[in-house]
């Protein structure tokens, strides 16, 4: 490849994402991405992992536009002489697992995760089930824009072949169940599972039922347009209310591709990723299974986590926002537990990416082992007062170019930092939004600065 990197960018913090049928999420660009992926992985692995032909797994969530993107990217891969294994709707962690299980060279999942159904996106995995590093993403982008591989045109029997893998769902279900102790069951438990009308609409209810739970399922009737609509982890009031109505023991809610999970206790109180990390990390510290006694999380997680983990003899390492960055840090230093407040939880002893179902099973394991309700488990740590606000914007102009915003952030920091407070202001990597996090001891002070900072942003670039 050329030494000059093409400056065009289509990869965000988690693959390619945008409004379906508008660049970069178009059939045309998907075709080019398929060709680029096929070429890059053939070059990376001179010999196919199964020693026959190079193969790429393609899965998706339940969006209407998934058919369009799937066919286009599949055609691109095939045109480079690489076979395609089509596995249909499956959670993102399921695609990662099947890629590894079938010894494919790469995996592709077509999803926009928690975004509305009109959006879509494309994520990529290496043959070992981990997300691509920046260099490989850069190589793919360069090929998409440079036209360097236009002349690569296999013909006749050298063209790739697509086959549908009918047992992909079963493979993932069995894999998820392996993360739960053999011989332990969920008998006697009543669980509400909200699948967001997304990729987990079959897998999560099936696993919970097979483990013996009485399961009440919400969001399991996808029609291509109702993914994440008034359901799932983006709308937690729905499943929390259902837990109260049914007097269930636990509520589980996924996003559209089920790489994240939120829970609620028997009273309908929401339990987020920070709660789950505290429960799991403290349990693993007691069991001696938390690698290097370290939890990896992002700058968005509550500082109360650090206090609880440190008091128990462990430590917390923080990264910038994005589960990919959390996983990269875990791989670099050999850690086995990490996640985000949003519900991306990576239990690396069992999976290579965020897996909402596996994370829920780990909490259920702790509940069953200790014989306690989840509300009791959440008392293991104390959350510092925190306020998170989102502002929808029409453009992502540098904050330095916005009148008074940087100065307001500095004033806020000066007031709350002395009491171990902090201010984080950033643009979302997947949506047209500004995200503001304030943390401190006085909720009224946090609300004051949130109003001032968000107000300044809305006046200048608000949608």
ABEGO torsion letter per residue (X at the ends): XBABBBABBABBABEBBEBBGBOABBAAAAAAAAAAAAAAAAAABABBAAGBBBBBBBBBBABAAAAAAAAAAAAAAAAAGBBBBBAEBBBAAAAAAAAAAAGBABBBBBBAEABBAABBBBBBBBAAGBBBBAAAAAAAAAAAAAGAAAABBBBEAABBBBBBBAAAAAAAAAAAAAABBBGBBABGBBBBBBAGGBAAAAAAAAAAAAAGBBBBBBGABBAGAABGBGBEAABAAAAAAAAAAAGBABBBBBBAAGABBBBBBAAGBBBBAAAAAAAAAAAAAAAGABBGGBBBBBAABBAAAAAAAAAAGBBBBBBBBEAAAAAAAAAAAGBABBEBAAGBBBBAAABABBBAAAAAAAAAAAAAAAGBBAAAAAAABBBBBBBBBBBBBABBBBAAABBGAAAAAAAAAAAAAAAGBBBBBBBBAABBBBBBBBBBABAAAAAAAAAAAAAAAAAAABX
